[in-house]
Each structure stands twice: as structure tokens, then as C-alpha cells.
């Protein structure tokens, strides 16, 4: 894979993939799936001593990060490692961590930073009444006596 493919992964995608692989269980899952070539969700669950919902949660994170790809066959979901993404990570990470002189020029931002939306007046919180403190309450009790 050439440098062009490695540069196509933006910083957000790079961070998502690295975070997904940063968990020891997800990293081991990725290793097991890579060694087998392709595994169903049930086969992955058989390899680990955690509950099925936990397996599904970890697989979901890996799939959303692009580390794993899914192939559906009837009711079964088969997962495989996205080797193109992993190769891209291997090429991209050294480039992104290179000194500024050797770093490729940054790409333009896709979206502008989000601006805080103005809250309509009818939804704005009404001013709160001041609540008396302990000294004021004590003075009020003494005044009543």
C-alpha cells in the first residue's frame, strides 16, 4: 500500500482505531480473529471467558473503529480483520509522529468547530430566589420567639 492510502485516514479515524486496539481484551480478540482469518461472534465468545454481551460490546467498538469488518450470512455474522486499515495505521503513525520538517502538510478541516447554540428566551432558566443561609434562619427563629 502506498503513502496515498495511508494519508487517506484522518486523525479521528487513526485515534478511533488506536483506542479500540488499546484495550487488552479487544487487542486479543483482534489477534484471535486475525489468526483464524474469520470467526463468527459465537466462535469469538468461545475463546474468551467473558459474557456474550461483553463480547458484542467489544466487537461493536472494533467494527465501528474500522479494525474489523463483518460479513453476514443468514443469521450469522462473521468478523475478519480489516488488513488494509491496519497496514494504513502502520504507514500513517510514523508519518503523523514525524518532526514538523518531515511531516506532510496538514489537510484542511472538513467541518468548522461547533458553535454553542443560543438558548431561546422561553427555554432560558428563570432567576432563582435566594435561599436563606443557616445564620439567617437562626436569626428568623430567634425573632419569632
C-alpha positions in Angstrom: 0.0 0.0 0.0 1.4 3.4 -1.0 1.6 6.6 1.0 -1.6 7.9 -0.6 -3.7 5.3 1.0 -2.1 5.9 4.4 -2.8 9.6 4.3 -6.5 9.0 3.5 -7.1 8.1 7.1 -7.8 11.3 9.1 -6.7 11.9 12.7 -10.1 11.0 14.1 -10.0 7.6 12.3 -6.5 7.0 13.5 -7.4 7.8 17.1 -10.5 5.6 17.0 -8.6 2.6 15.7 -5.8 3.1 18.2 -8.2 3.5 21.1 -10.1 0.4 20.0 -6.9 -1.6 19.9 -5.7 0.0 23.2 -7.9 -2.3 25.3 -6.2 -5.6 26.1 -9.3 -7.7 25.5 -10.1 -6.1 22.2 -6.4 -6.4 21.1 -6.5 -10.2 21.9 -9.8 -10.5 20.1 -8.2 -8.9 17.0 -5.2 -11.3 17.3 -7.5 -14.3 17.5 -9.6 -13.2 14.6 -6.5 -12.4 12.5 -5.0 -15.9 13.3 -8.2 -17.6 12.2 -8.9 -15.4 9.2 -12.6 -15.1 10.1 -14.7 -16.0 13.1 -18.4 -15.8 13.9 -19.4 -13.9 17.0 -20.1 -17.2 18.8 -16.7 -18.6 18.0 -15.1 -15.4 19.4 -17.2 -15.8 22.6 -16.0 -19.4 22.9 -12.4 -18.2 23.1 -12.9 -15.7 25.9 -14.1 -16.1 29.5 -16.5 -13.1 29.4 -20.2 -12.8 28.8 -21.8 -12.7 25.3 -22.9 -9.1 25.8 -19.4 -8.1 26.7 -18.1 -9.8 23.5 -20.7 -8.0 21.5 -19.7 -4.7 23.0 -16.0 -5.2 22.2 -16.8 -6.3 18.7 -19.0 -3.3 18.1 -16.2 -0.9 19.2 -13.7 -2.7 16.9 -16.2 -2.7 14.0 -17.1 1.0 14.4 -13.4 1.9 14.5 -12.9 0.0 11.2 -10.5 -2.5 12.7 -12.9 -5.4 11.9 -15.2 -5.9 9.0 -18.4 -8.0 9.1 -19.8 -10.4 6.6 -23.4 -11.5 7.1 -24.5 -15.0 6.1 -28.1 -15.7 7.1 -28.4 -15.2 10.9 -24.6 -15.4 11.4 -22.2 -12.6 11.5 -18.6 -13.3 10.6 -15.8 -10.9 11.5 -12.4 -10.5 9.9 -9.6 -8.1 10.4 -9.5 -5.1 8.1 -5.9 -5.6 6.9 -6.0 -2.5 4.7 -6.7 -0.3 7.7 -4.0 -2.0 9.8 -1.5 -1.6 7.0 -2.6 2.1 6.8 -2.1 2.5 10.5 1.4 1.1 10.2 2.3 3.6 7.5 0.4 6.6 8.9 1.5 6.6 12.5 5.2 7.2 11.8 4.3 9.9 9.3 2.0 11.7 11.8 4.5 11.5 14.6 7.5 12.7 12.5 9.1 16.1 13.2 7.4 19.0 11.6 10.0 19.4 8.9 9.3 15.9 7.5 5.6 15.9 8.3 3.3 16.1 5.3 1.2 19.4 5.1 -2.0 19.2 7.2 -5.2 18.7 5.4 -8.0 21.3 5.6 -10.6 20.8 8.3 -13.7 19.1 7.0 -16.1 20.8 9.4 -15.8 24.1 11.3 -15.7 23.8 15.1 -19.2 23.6 16.6 -20.6 26.9 17.9 -22.7 26.9 21.0 -26.3 27.4 20.0 -28.2 30.3 21.6 -30.8 29.2 24.1 -34.3 30.7 23.2 -35.6 33.1 25.9 -38.6 30.9 26.7 -36.3 28.0 27.5 -33.8 30.0 29.5 -33.8 29.3 33.2 -35.7 31.8 35.3 -33.7 33.5 38.0 -33.7 31.6 41.2 -34.8 33.0 44.5 -32.1 33.4 47.1 -32.4 30.8 49.9 -31.7 31.9 53.4 -28.4 30.6 54.9 -28.1 29.0 58.4 -27.4 32.3 60.2 -30.4 34.0 58.6 -32.6 31.0 59.6 -31.3 31.1 63.1 -32.0 34.9 63.3 -35.5 34.4 62.0 -36.2 31.7 64.6 -35.0 33.9 67.4 -37.1 36.8 66.1 -40.2 34.7 66.2 -39.6 33.7 69.8 
